[in-house]
Amino acid sequence: MNENIIGLIVSYVYAFGLLGAIEFIGKKLGWPIWITRKLTHIGAGMWVWGILYFFDNWEYGIIPFATFIVLNYVFYRFKIFKAMDEEKSTPGTVYFAISITLLFLVFWETDGRPDYVFIAVAAIMAMTWGDAMASLIGKSFGKKTYTVFGHTRTWEGSLTMFAVGYLVIGLTMQYLPGSELSPLSIVITSHSVWFIALPAAITATLAEAVAPAGTDNLTVPLLTALVIWLFI
């Protein structure tokens, strides 16, 4: 069977398995939706590594997240998975799928040209881990708050967003280029990686802080990728 077809099958099994498992465990353990939603967020974002592993052609590789733009909207509209959506939830999962699809379209090359997919993955990791950990830390331990455009954040959460974002952006840019997952990527020196990661993490933090109603799933990865690309 074609490797790309196998990749599609594995991607959908993973996605629905993730949703089902978190839905089941969340109900059993009584987790609040803000925890199950962030765990789903992390699990979904981490699958970009699976995409790079299973697909050798970008045209097939963008299909899973592209189809989940529609599927996530259906899930959001009809509240099919309670671990993801409740009545007051925003369509953030739809925005996240849009961002990943756009970033892979722009930066992923599989036809022999220089590959910049590490920019896309670094920006996605900033959103995947930075936003999730900011929310978990902010809601659990945040004491000092600030409000932008009617949405309240905590300073503890924003600092977590910056620290985690800086770490995952740097690690992705350090180790993904030239690896088996992205053998055609340009390789950046270690010094440059951590220099570029700084403005990228600052951008991610600011984008998360000011974005209203779940739109941080668009602003954080897209603006972070733009900053990385400009510095490179």
N, C-alpha and C positions, 0 to 999 in steps of 0.2 A: 504493500500500500504506500502511496506517495507520502513523504514525510510531512508535507504541509497539511494533508488531510488528517493525518494522525494528530498533528498539532491542533487542528480545529476541534477534533473530538475531545482531546485532553483538556483543552481550554474550557469547553462548555461543561464537561464533567466537573472540573475544578470549580468553576463559577457557581453552579447550582449546588454542588456539594458544600461549598463554603457557606452559601446562604442557608441551606438546610441545617447544617451543623450549628451555626451560630444561633439560628432561630430556636432550635431544639435545646441547646445548652443554656441559652439566655432564659428561656421559660423555666427550665428545671431549677436553675440557680437564682432566679428572680432578679436578673441583672436589669437595671434601668436602660431605656432605649439609647441614651447618650453613650453608654458603654458599648452595647452591641453594634450601634451604628459606626462607631470608631473602629471596632475590631473588623467589621466588614470592610471599612475604608482601607485599613492596613492590608487585609488579605487581598483585596482587589488591586490595590496599587502595586503590591509585590509581584503580581503575576506578569508585569512587564519583563521580568527576568525569565519567566517561563516562555513568554513570546519569543525572546531572543534565542532561547535554547531550542525550541521546537520548530521554528520556522526559518527556512533559508531563502524565503522570498517575501519581500515586504508587502506585495499585493495581497497575499494570503494572511500575513501577520497582522494587518490592521483590521481584519474582519471581526475578530471576537469583540474588541472594544467598540468598534463601529456599530455592531448589532446591539450592543448593550446600551447605546444611546436611546434606541427605541424601547428595548426591554425595560431599562431602568425607569423610563417615563411611564410605562404601563404599570410597573410595580409601585411607583410613586402615586400615580393617579388613582389606582384602585386599592392601595395599601395592602398589597398581597403579602409582603414579608414584614411582619411587625418589628423585626430586628432592625430594619432599615428605615421604615417610615411610620409616622403617626400623623394625627390630624394637623399638627402645627409644623410638621417637617417641611423643609425647603427642597426643591429639586436639585440639591447639591450632587447627588449621585449621577444625575444626567449630565451636569456640567463637567464632572470629573471624567466621564467617558468621552465627552467632546474634546476636552483638553488633551487626553492621552492620544486619541485618534489624530488630532491636528499635529501634535508634536512628532508623532511617528511619521506622518505624511511628509513633514517638512525636513526632518533630519535623518531619517533612516535610509541608507543606501545598501542594496544587496547585489548590484550589477557590476561591481568592480571599481566604481568611483569612490573617492574618499568618504568614509562613513562618519557622520557626526551624531549618531544615535545616542552617544554618551551624554550629549547636551539634554536631549529629551528625557533620558532616564534620571539624570541628576535633578532636573526640575521636578519630575514626578516624585522622586524620593523626598524632596523637600516638602511637598504637599502631603505625601503618604505618611511620613513619620513626624515631620515638624508640626503639621496641623493636628494630627492625632494626639501626640504627646502634649502639645500646648493645651488642648482641650482637657485631657485627662488630669494633667497637673493643675491647670487653672481651676477646674471645677472641684478638685479634691483639696487643694492646698492654697488656692489664690485668696489673698486678703485685700490687696490694693487694686482697685478697679479704675478704669477710665472708659469713657463712652465716646464713640465716633459714629456719626450718622445714625444715632439711635440704637446702636448695638454696643453692649457692654463687654469689655474684655478685662483680663487681669494682667498686671505687670508680670506676675510670676509665669503666666501662660505665654506671654510674648517673649520673655527672656528664654523660656524653654524652646519656643519656636526658633529663635535665632541660634541657640546652641546646637540643637539637634539638626536644624537645617544646614548649618555650617559643616557639621560632621558628615552628614550623609552626602551632601554635594561634593565635598572634598574626597571622600572615600570612593564614590562612584567615578569621579573624574580621574582618580589615581589608578584604579584597578580595572575598569571596564575597557578603556581603549587598548587595542592590541591583544586582548584576551580572546579565548575561543568564541565568546559570545559576540565580539565585535572586532574581528581580526583586521578589518580594513580601516578602522578608526585612526585618526592622527593621534600620536602620543604626545602628551604635554609633560614638561618637566615638573617634578614634585614641587619645586618652589612656586612655579606659575599656578599650579593647581590650587594651592592653599591661598594664594593671593587673589585669584579669581573667585574662589568660594566665599570670600568676605563680602564683597558688594552683592553677590548673588543672594547670600543669606540675609543681608540687610533688606534687600528688595523683597524677598519672600516674607519677611517679618512685617514690613510695612504694608504689603499687599494684603496679608491676612488681617491686619489690624483695622484697615479702613473698608474692607469689602463688605457690602451689606447682603443679608439674606442668602447665605450659601454660595454667593458668587466668588468666594475665595478659591473654590475649586477650579475656577477659570483664571482669575487674576494671578494667583500664586505661581502655578506651573508655567503659564505663558510668559509672564513678566520675568520670572527667574531665568527661563530659557533665553529670552531676549538679551538679558544682561550678560549671561555667560557667552553667548554668541558674539556680542559686541566686543567683549574683552579679548576673546580669542582672535 
